[in-house]
Amino acid sequence: MRYVFSCLLTLLICGTAFSKTTKPIVVLLSIDGFSYEYLSKYKPPNILALAESGVSGKLQPVYPSKTFPNHISIITGVYPVNHGIVNNKFYSTTLGKKYSLGAGKNNAAWLTADPFWFVAQQQGFKTAVYFWPESELKGKTPTYNIPYNKTDSNKARFDQIIKWLQLPAELRPQFIASYFSSVDSVGHSYGPNSNELAKAVEEIDVLIGDFVARLAKEIAHDVNIILVSDHGMLQKDTTKIIKPSMIFDQKTLGLIKNKSIIIAQNDTQIYIYFTALNKLERSKVIKNIVENKKGANLYQLYSKGNYPKHWQFDKNINTIPDVILEALPPATFVKESYGIQFTNYGTQFSKNEGTHGYDALNQKDLMGIFIAFGPSVVEGREVRIFENIHVFPFMSELLLMKHSQIIDGKSEVLAPYLKDRLNNK
């Protein structure tokens, strides 16, 4: 079976028996929560074959290593501070609202950078998305878009991509993106070392193998595939939970209750926004948090202006919090009833649960994957670890797009892995 798949993969990379179109095509696939460590731990044969046949390496998440900020960084080529989605849950002092997943559908102001599909469409390309965070962005949707729902199977997504690729040239999208959440969901429920996770990796690997085989047999034009993940997964420690009472004194809790302080809580961060406090009052709140020693060895406090440089949170914009409480892996923040509504992650959870969102720097289990293969990509090369903002310019080069917008990603990071016809254009 491995030999047959390798032959089909060679056929795909070198060209099928069909006549080829001149328009390049890029298919971007994201496996949410697929740690780079899973390649050696679970040895998915089809994904490993793709890595061996193209370019592969560790993909470093941007901070924080949550799903939405990282998928938006991949698709915009900029850091969260520049695209606006600075966590899965955060607050905008300008909009006076907390962000909810997919909020760009009703208000495009949440996103402050253009997604790749919109940039491509402005240059005359047709695009298609089958699930991607913020693909329903108001006024900036893809040519073909299937919004996220909880019922469509992974197989249905691959089937639809094949159908899009079989459209007549004048209707066919040249950029297609799709997102698969099954590995992440199982990792959260059962942890990264579970039999259930091994099965989830196997299932997506089989589907990817079938998809590549169908490309070689059924598609009459060249297709370049990019396989990524947004982050990896860490095992939670049930003995290391952080409750609000371990952080805030009663006076601070009162300020939170009357909304002088806005809290946006994820299980790995608490973002604190001082909405109605003067400088002296803010200093007192921070001092009280620092002096409240309960659980202080489980998290770190950072204040605006002193965030770690690699977080790229140096801009004074309306979504960057005044204070960030960062859980130290594998500790997590949990809910506790104190007359205020915190995000409910539960004070009780299975010993097997996994999570992500921590600062990914030097956390090998949080590294994502990057695999690119196809007729425009060099073969059998490993790339040094790089941040996911650099995927955007790589896709631009593959599609021969003009660089019409300012991004944080740099073309030179992945340029050596493009075949000469692109480097010499």
VEXDREN-2710 file (C-alpha; in Angstrom, 1 decimal):
% VEXDREN-2710
k/r/px/py/pz
1/MET/0.0/0.0/0.0
2/ARG/2.9/2.4/0.9
3/TYR/4.5/1.6/-2.5
4/VAL/1.2/2.3/-4.4
5/PHE/0.8/5.6/-2.5
6/SER/4.4/6.6/-3.2
7/CYS/3.8/6.0/-7.0
8/LEU/0.7/8.1/-7.0
9/LEU/2.5/10.8/-5.1
10/THR/5.3/10.8/-7.6
11/LEU/2.7/11.1/-10.4
12/LEU/1.1/14.1/-8.7
13/ILE/4.4/15.9/-8.2
14/CYS/5.8/15.2/-11.6
15/GLY/2.5/15.6/-13.5
16/THR/-0.4/13.4/-14.2
17/ALA/-1.3/11.7/-17.5
18/PHE/-3.7/14.5/-18.2
19/SER/-2.9/17.7/-20.1
20/LYS/-1.9/20.5/-17.7
21/THR/-3.3/24.0/-17.3
22/THR/-1.0/27.0/-17.0
23/LYS/-2.7/28.4/-14.0
24/PRO/-1.1/27.3/-10.7
25/ILE/-3.4/26.0/-7.9
26/VAL/-2.7/26.0/-4.1
27/VAL/-4.7/23.9/-1.6
28/LEU/-4.1/24.8/2.0
29/LEU/-5.1/22.2/4.6
30/SER/-5.0/22.8/8.3
31/ILE/-5.2/20.0/10.9
32/ASP/-6.1/21.8/14.1
33/GLY/-4.0/20.7/17.1
34/PHE/-1.7/18.4/15.2
35/SER/1.6/18.5/17.1
36/TYR/4.9/18.1/15.2
37/GLU/5.7/15.5/17.8
38/TYR/2.8/13.3/16.4
39/LEU/4.9/12.5/13.3
40/SER/7.4/10.5/15.4
41/LYS/5.0/9.4/18.1
42/TYR/2.2/8.0/15.8
43/LYS/4.1/7.7/12.5
44/PRO/1.2/8.5/10.1
45/PRO/2.4/6.8/6.9
46/ASN/0.7/9.1/4.3
47/ILE/1.6/12.3/6.0
48/LEU/5.2/11.1/6.4
49/ALA/5.3/10.2/2.7
50/LEU/4.2/13.7/1.8
51/ALA/6.9/15.2/4.1
52/GLU/9.6/13.0/2.5
53/SER/8.4/14.0/-1.0
54/GLY/8.3/17.7/-0.5
55/VAL/9.4/20.3/2.2
56/SER/8.7/19.8/5.8
57/GLY/9.5/21.3/9.2
58/LYS/8.2/22.6/12.5
59/LEU/5.7/25.5/12.3
60/GLN/5.9/27.8/15.4
61/PRO/2.6/29.2/16.6
62/VAL/2.3/32.9/17.2
63/TYR/1.4/34.0/20.7
64/PRO/-1.0/32.8/22.2
65/SER/-1.0/29.3/20.8
66/LYS/-4.8/29.3/20.4
67/THR/-6.8/28.3/17.3
68/PHE/-8.2/31.6/16.1
69/PRO/-5.2/33.9/16.4
70/ASN/-3.0/31.3/14.7
71/HIS/-5.3/30.5/11.8
72/ILE/-5.8/34.2/11.2
73/SER/-2.0/34.7/11.2
74/ILE/-1.6/31.9/8.7
75/ILE/-4.2/33.4/6.4
76/THR/-3.2/37.1/6.8
77/GLY/0.6/36.8/7.1
78/VAL/0.7/39.1/10.1
79/TYR/0.9/38.8/13.9
80/PRO/-2.2/39.0/16.0
81/VAL/-1.4/42.6/17.0
82/ASN/-1.8/43.5/13.4
83/HIS/-4.8/41.3/12.4
84/GLY/-6.7/42.0/15.6
85/ILE/-7.6/38.5/16.8
86/VAL/-5.3/38.4/19.9
87/ASN/-6.8/35.3/21.5
88/ASN/-9.9/33.1/21.3
89/LYS/-11.5/35.4/23.9
90/PHE/-10.6/39.0/24.3
91/TYR/-12.1/42.5/24.7
92/SER/-12.2/45.6/22.4
93/THR/-12.3/48.9/24.3
94/THR/-13.3/50.6/21.0
95/LEU/-16.2/48.3/20.3
96/GLY/-17.1/47.8/23.9
97/LYS/-17.6/44.1/23.4
98/LYS/-15.9/40.8/24.0
99/TYR/-14.9/38.8/20.9
100/SER/-16.8/35.7/20.1
101/LEU/-15.5/33.1/17.6
102/GLY/-16.6/34.2/14.1
103/ALA/-17.7/37.6/15.2
104/GLY/-16.3/39.1/11.9
105/LYS/-19.4/37.7/10.1
106/ASN/-21.4/40.6/11.6
107/ASN/-18.7/43.2/12.1
108/ALA/-15.6/43.2/9.9
109/ALA/-14.0/45.7/12.3
110/TRP/-12.8/42.8/14.4
111/LEU/-10.3/41.8/11.7
112/THR/-7.7/44.5/10.8
113/ALA/-5.9/42.6/8.1
114/ASP/-7.1/41.0/4.8
115/PRO/-7.3/37.2/4.5
116/PHE/-5.4/35.6/1.7
117/TRP/-8.6/34.6/-0.2
118/PHE/-9.7/38.3/-0.3
119/VAL/-6.2/39.5/-1.5
120/ALA/-6.2/36.8/-4.2
121/GLN/-9.7/37.8/-5.4
122/GLN/-8.6/41.4/-5.7
123/GLN/-6.0/40.2/-8.2
124/GLY/-8.6/38.2/-10.2
125/PHE/-8.3/34.8/-8.6
126/LYS/-11.2/32.6/-7.7
127/THR/-11.0/31.2/-4.2
128/ALA/-12.8/28.6/-2.1
129/VAL/-13.0/27.7/1.6
130/TYR/-14.5/24.8/3.4
131/PHE/-14.3/25.8/7.1
132/TRP/-11.7/28.3/8.1
133/PRO/-11.8/30.7/11.1
134/GLU/-13.5/34.0/10.0
135/SER/-14.2/32.8/6.4
136/GLU/-17.6/34.5/6.8
137/LEU/-15.9/37.9/7.3
138/LYS/-18.4/40.6/6.4
139/GLY/-17.7/41.9/2.9
140/LYS/-14.6/39.7/2.4
141/THR/-15.8/36.2/1.9
142/PRO/-14.3/33.7/-0.6
143/THR/-15.8/33.1/-4.1
144/TYR/-17.1/29.7/-2.8
145/ASN/-17.6/29.4/1.0
146/ILE/-19.0/26.7/3.2
147/PRO/-19.3/28.1/6.7
148/TYR/-18.3/26.1/9.8
149/ASN/-20.8/23.6/11.1
150/LYS/-20.6/20.7/13.5
151/THR/-22.1/18.1/11.1
152/ASP/-20.0/17.9/7.9
153/SER/-17.5/15.1/8.0
154/ASN/-13.8/15.3/7.2
155/LYS/-14.5/13.1/4.1
156/ALA/-17.1/15.6/2.8
157/ARG/-14.5/18.4/2.9
158/PHE/-12.1/16.4/0.8
159/ASP/-14.9/15.4/-1.6
160/GLN/-15.8/19.0/-2.1
161/ILE/-12.3/20.1/-2.8
162/ILE/-12.1/17.5/-5.6
163/LYS/-15.4/18.8/-7.0
164/TRP/-14.0/22.4/-7.0
165/LEU/-10.9/21.2/-8.7
166/GLN/-13.0/19.5/-11.4
167/LEU/-14.9/22.7/-12.3
168/PRO/-14.3/24.3/-15.7
169/ALA/-11.2/26.6/-15.9
170/GLU/-13.3/29.7/-15.8
171/LEU/-15.1/28.6/-12.6
172/ARG/-12.3/26.7/-10.9
173/PRO/-10.7/28.2/-7.7
174/GLN/-7.0/28.6/-7.8
175/PHE/-6.8/28.9/-4.0
176/ILE/-8.7/26.4/-1.7
177/ALA/-8.4/26.2/2.1
178/SER/-10.0/23.8/4.5
179/TYR/-9.8/23.1/8.2
180/PHE/-10.1/19.9/10.2
181/SER/-10.8/19.9/13.9
182/SER/-11.0/16.2/14.8
183/VAL/-7.4/15.8/16.1
184/ASP/-7.7/18.9/18.3
185/SER/-11.1/17.9/19.7
186/VAL/-9.8/14.4/20.7
187/GLY/-6.6/15.9/22.1
188/HIS/-8.7/18.2/24.4
189/SER/-10.9/15.3/25.5
190/TYR/-8.4/12.5/26.0
191/GLY/-5.0/14.1/25.9
192/PRO/-2.0/13.9/23.5
193/ASN/-0.9/10.5/24.7
194/SER/-4.2/8.6/24.4
195/ASN/-5.3/5.7/22.2
196/GLU/-8.1/7.9/21.1
197/LEU/-5.7/10.5/19.8
198/ALA/-3.7/7.8/18.0
199/LYS/-6.9/6.8/16.2
200/ALA/-7.8/10.4/15.3
201/VAL/-4.4/10.8/13.7
202/GLU/-4.8/7.5/11.8
203/GLU/-8.2/8.6/10.5
204/ILE/-7.1/11.9/9.1
205/ASP/-3.9/10.3/7.7
206/VAL/-6.0/7.8/5.7
207/LEU/-8.2/10.5/4.4
208/ILE/-5.2/12.6/3.3
209/GLY/-3.8/9.5/1.5
210/ASP/-7.0/8.9/-0.3
211/PHE/-7.2/12.6/-1.3
212/VAL/-3.7/12.7/-2.8
213/ALA/-4.5/9.5/-4.7
214/ARG/-7.6/11.0/-6.1
215/LEU/-5.7/14.1/-7.1
216/ALA/-3.2/12.0/-9.1
217/LYS/-6.0/10.0/-10.8
218/GLU/-8.8/12.5/-11.3
219/ILE/-7.5/16.0/-11.5
220/ALA/-6.2/17.2/-14.9
221/HIS/-4.0/20.1/-13.7
222/ASP/-1.1/20.8/-11.3
223/VAL/-1.9/21.2/-7.7
224/ASN/0.4/22.3/-4.9
225/ILE/-0.6/21.2/-1.4
226/ILE/0.3/22.9/1.9
227/LEU/-0.4/21.0/5.1
228/VAL/-0.2/22.9/8.3
229/SER/-1.4/22.9/11.9
230/ASP/-2.0/25.9/14.1
231/HIS/-0.4/24.5/17.3
232/GLY/0.3/21.3/19.2
233/MET/-1.2/20.0/22.5
234/LEU/0.0/19.7/26.1
235/GLN/-1.3/17.5/28.9
236/LYS/-3.1/19.3/31.7
237/ASP/-2.1/18.7/35.3
238/THR/-5.2/18.3/37.5
239/THR/-3.3/19.3/40.6
240/LYS/-2.4/22.7/39.0
241/ILE/-5.6/24.7/38.7
242/ILE/-5.9/28.4/39.2
243/LYS/-9.1/29.8/40.6
244/PRO/-10.1/33.5/40.6
245/SER/-9.8/33.6/44.5
246/MET/-6.2/32.6/44.1
247/ILE/-5.6/35.8/42.0
248/PHE/-8.0/38.6/43.0
249/ASP/-8.9/40.0/46.4
250/GLN/-12.5/41.0/47.3
251/LYS/-12.0/44.6/46.3
252/THR/-10.7/43.7/42.8
253/LEU/-13.6/41.2/42.4
254/GLY/-16.0/44.0/43.1
255/LEU/-14.3/46.2/40.4
256/ILE/-14.7/43.3/38.0
257/LYS/-18.4/42.9/38.9
258/ASN/-19.2/46.5/38.3
259/LYS/-17.1/46.4/35.0
260/SER/-14.5/48.9/36.1
261/ILE/-12.3/46.0/35.1
262/ILE/-13.1/43.7/32.2
263/ILE/-11.8/40.1/32.3
264/ALA/-11.5/37.9/29.2
265/GLN/-10.5/34.4/30.4
266/ASN/-9.1/31.5/28.4
267/ASP/-7.8/28.5/30.2
268/THR/-4.2/29.5/29.6
269/GLN/-4.5/33.3/29.9
270/ILE/-6.5/35.9/31.7
271/TYR/-6.6/39.3/29.8
272/ILE/-7.3/42.2/32.1
273/TYR/-8.6/45.5/30.8
274/PHE/-8.8/48.6/33.0
275/THR/-11.8/50.4/31.5
276/ALA/-12.6/52.8/34.3
277/LEU/-9.6/53.1/36.6
278/ASN/-7.0/55.9/36.8
279/LYS/-3.3/55.2/36.9
280/LEU/-3.0/55.0/40.7
281/GLU/-6.0/52.6/40.9
282/ARG/-4.5/50.4/38.2
283/SER/-1.2/50.2/40.1
284/LYS/-3.0/49.2/43.3
285/VAL/-4.9/46.4/41.5
286/ILE/-1.6/45.1/40.0
287/LYS/0.0/45.4/43.5
288/ASN/-2.8/43.4/45.1
289/ILE/-2.5/40.6/42.4
290/VAL/1.2/40.4/42.9
291/GLU/0.9/40.3/46.7
292/ASN/-1.8/37.6/46.6
293/LYS/0.5/34.7/46.8
294/LYS/-2.0/31.9/46.4
295/GLY/-1.0/30.0/43.3
296/ALA/1.6/32.6/42.3
297/ASN/3.9/29.8/41.2
298/LEU/1.3/28.6/38.7
299/TYR/1.1/31.8/36.6
300/GLN/3.1/34.9/35.6
301/LEU/1.9/38.5/35.6
302/TYR/2.9/40.8/32.7
303/SER/1.9/44.5/32.2
304/LYS/1.4/46.4/29.0
305/GLY/4.7/47.8/27.8
306/ASN/6.6/44.9/29.3
307/TYR/5.3/42.0/27.4
308/PRO/7.9/39.6/26.0
309/LYS/9.3/40.8/22.7
310/HIS/8.4/37.6/20.8
311/TRP/4.7/38.0/21.7
312/GLN/4.7/41.0/19.3
313/PHE/2.2/42.8/21.7
314/ASP/4.1/46.1/21.5
315/LYS/1.3/48.1/19.9
316/ASN/-1.1/50.2/22.0
317/ILE/-4.2/49.1/20.3
318/ASN/-7.8/48.6/21.6
319/THR/-7.6/44.8/22.0
320/ILE/-4.2/44.5/23.8
321/PRO/-4.9/44.1/27.5
322/ASP/-3.4/46.2/30.3
323/VAL/-2.4/43.0/32.1
324/ILE/-1.9/39.4/31.1
325/LEU/-1.9/36.5/33.6
326/GLU/-0.1/33.7/31.8
327/ALA/-0.5/30.2/33.1
328/LEU/2.7/28.2/33.4
329/PRO/2.4/24.9/31.7
330/PRO/0.7/22.6/32.5
331/ALA/-1.4/24.8/34.9
332/THR/-4.8/26.1/33.8
333/PHE/-7.3/28.8/34.9
334/VAL/-10.7/27.5/35.9
335/LYS/-14.1/28.9/36.9
336/GLU/-15.1/29.8/40.4
337/SER/-18.4/31.4/41.5
338/TYR/-17.6/34.8/43.0
339/GLY/-20.6/36.7/41.8
340/ILE/-19.0/37.3/38.4
341/GLN/-19.0/35.3/35.2
342/PHE/-15.7/33.7/34.3
343/THR/-15.3/31.5/31.3
344/ASN/-16.3/28.0/32.4
345/TYR/-13.6/25.5/31.9
346/GLY/-14.7/23.7/35.1
347/THR/-12.9/23.2/38.3
348/GLN/-13.1/19.4/37.7
349/PHE/-11.7/17.8/34.6
350/SER/-10.5/14.5/33.4
351/LYS/-6.9/13.7/34.2
352/ASN/-6.4/13.0/30.5
353/GLU/-7.4/16.4/29.1
354/GLY/-5.1/18.3/26.9
355/THR/-4.9/22.0/26.1
356/HIS/-2.8/24.7/24.3
357/GLY/-2.6/28.4/24.3
358/TYR/0.6/28.9/26.3
359/ASP/3.6/30.8/25.1
360/ALA/4.9/28.2/22.5
361/LEU/8.5/29.3/22.6
362/ASN/10.7/26.4/23.7
363/GLN/7.6/24.2/24.1
364/LYS/8.2/21.3/21.6
365/ASP/4.8/19.8/22.1
366/LEU/3.1/23.0/21.0
367/MET/4.9/23.2/17.6
368/GLY/2.8/22.7/14.6
369/ILE/3.6/21.0/11.2
370/PHE/4.4/22.5/7.8
371/ILE/4.5/20.2/4.8
372/ALA/4.4/21.5/1.2
373/PHE/4.6/19.4/-1.9
374/GLY/3.6/19.6/-5.6
375/PRO/5.1/20.4/-9.0
376/SER/6.3/23.9/-7.8
377/VAL/8.0/22.7/-4.6
378/VAL/11.4/21.2/-4.2
379/GLU/11.5/17.6/-3.0
380/GLY/13.0/15.9/0.1
381/ARG/14.0/19.0/2.1
382/GLU/13.6/20.0/5.7
383/VAL/13.2/23.6/6.7
384/ARG/14.3/25.1/9.9
385/ILE/11.6/26.0/12.4
386/PHE/9.7/29.2/11.4
387/GLU/6.7/31.2/12.4
388/ASN/3.4/30.6/10.6
389/ILE/3.2/34.2/9.3
390/HIS/5.6/33.2/6.6
391/VAL/3.1/30.8/5.0
392/PHE/1.2/33.7/3.3
393/PRO/4.1/35.0/1.2
394/PHE/4.9/31.4/0.2
395/MET/1.4/30.9/-1.1
396/SER/1.6/34.2/-2.9
397/GLU/4.8/33.0/-4.7
398/LEU/3.2/29.7/-5.6
399/LEU/0.2/31.5/-7.2
400/LEU/2.5/34.1/-8.8
401/MET/0.6/36.9/-7.0
402/LYS/1.8/40.4/-6.7
403/HIS/2.8/41.6/-3.2
404/SER/0.2/44.3/-2.9
405/GLN/-0.1/44.6/0.9
406/ILE/2.2/45.0/3.8
407/ILE/2.6/41.9/5.9
408/ASP/4.9/40.6/8.7
409/GLY/5.7/37.4/6.8
410/LYS/8.8/37.4/4.6
411/SER/9.1/35.7/1.2
412/GLU/12.8/34.9/1.7
413/VAL/12.0/32.4/4.5
414/LEU/10.6/29.8/2.2
415/ALA/11.9/31.0/-1.2
416/PRO/14.7/28.4/-1.3
417/TYR/12.1/25.7/-1.4
418/LEU/10.4/26.9/-4.6
419/LYS/11.5/25.5/-7.9
420/ASP/13.5/27.6/-10.2
421/ARG/10.6/28.7/-12.4
422/LEU/9.2/30.6/-9.5
423/ASN/12.5/32.0/-8.2
424/ASN/13.4/33.3/-11.6
425/LYS/10.1/34.8/-12.5
END
